[in-house]
Amino acid sequence: DTEVTQTPKHLVMGMTNKKSLKCEQHMGHRAMYWYKQKAKKPPELMFVYSYEKLSINESVPSRFSPECPNSSLLNLHLHALQPEDSALYLCASSQESSSAPFSYNSPLHFGNGTRLTVT
Amino acid sequence: GQQVMQIPQYQHVQEGEDFTTYCNSSTTLSNIQWYKQRPGGHPVFLIQLVKSGEVKKQKRLTFQFGEAKKNSSLHITATQTTDVGTYFCAGREGGGADGLTFGKGTHLIIQP
């Protein structure tokens, strides 16, 4: 079992749909991440939030829109996706030190992921 | 940018044999982390190495960090079927402001 909860577990959407992925953690972690993982590939970093502010955006297309409503929640809004966006989307959190800027050296706690299929 | 190379990509072993995966970075790392991902699962943190030349053990798993902090290895003694999965190293460049860079992973397949 993981302490990072992601919903839904599976999602099938058409290219014209709008959907959202949700992530929640109650470990008091102040850094939260979205990763994309294709089959048999490593996780690829998409976004990092530290103290609810977007700190890293790895040149992700605008059809992916992250949101951090509070320190426990992280959303990823999806709109007009392409079939090649089908992948496992992983949320993670980490316990960073209280000093800024974050060093991002702490271990990542991953959720179970949302398996997304775009048709 | 930083690159983290990991070999081998696939490793088939007989149950009971040893297994090693190697990680090499193009730049000096501030630390290296190892993760295991079971088939159909999510990456799970195993260990973090920070010091030059550091060696850590977890039961049958031995982790090493090179003296120059550019390479690392994970060695499993006497593999068991529960060791099946993909092992990823992940490192962060010392002094950098980016997140972790994952290696491509080593897929461990165990034949009973």
Chai-1 contact restraints between the chains, C-beta under 6 A:
chainA,res_idxA,chainB,res_idxB,connection_type,confidence,min_distance_angstrom,max_distance_angstrom,comment,restraint_id
A,P42,B,F88,contact,1.0,0.0,6.0,A-B,restraint_1
A,P42,B,F102,contact,1.0,0.0,6.0,A-B,restraint_2
A,P42,B,K104,contact,1.0,0.0,6.0,A-B,restraint_3
A,P42,B,G105,contact,1.0,0.0,6.0,A-B,restraint_4
A,P43,B,F102,contact,1.0,0.0,6.0,A-B,restraint_5
A,L45,B,G99,contact,1.0,0.0,6.0,A-B,restraint_6
A,V48,B,G99,contact,1.0,0.0,6.0,A-B,restraint_7
A,I56,B,G99,contact,1.0,0.0,6.0,A-B,restraint_8
A,Y104,B,G99,contact,1.0,0.0,6.0,A-B,restraint_9
A,N105,B,N31,contact,1.0,0.0,6.0,A-B,restraint_10
A,P107,B,Q33,contact,1.0,0.0,6.0,A-B,restraint_11
A,P107,B,F45,contact,1.0,0.0,6.0,A-B,restraint_12
A,P107,B,Q48,contact,1.0,0.0,6.0,A-B,restraint_13
A,F110,B,H42,contact,1.0,0.0,6.0,A-B,restraint_14
A,F110,B,P43,contact,1.0,0.0,6.0,A-B,restraint_15
A,N112,B,H42,contact,1.0,0.0,6.0,A-B,restraint_16
A,G113,B,H42,contact,1.0,0.0,6.0,A-B,restraint_17
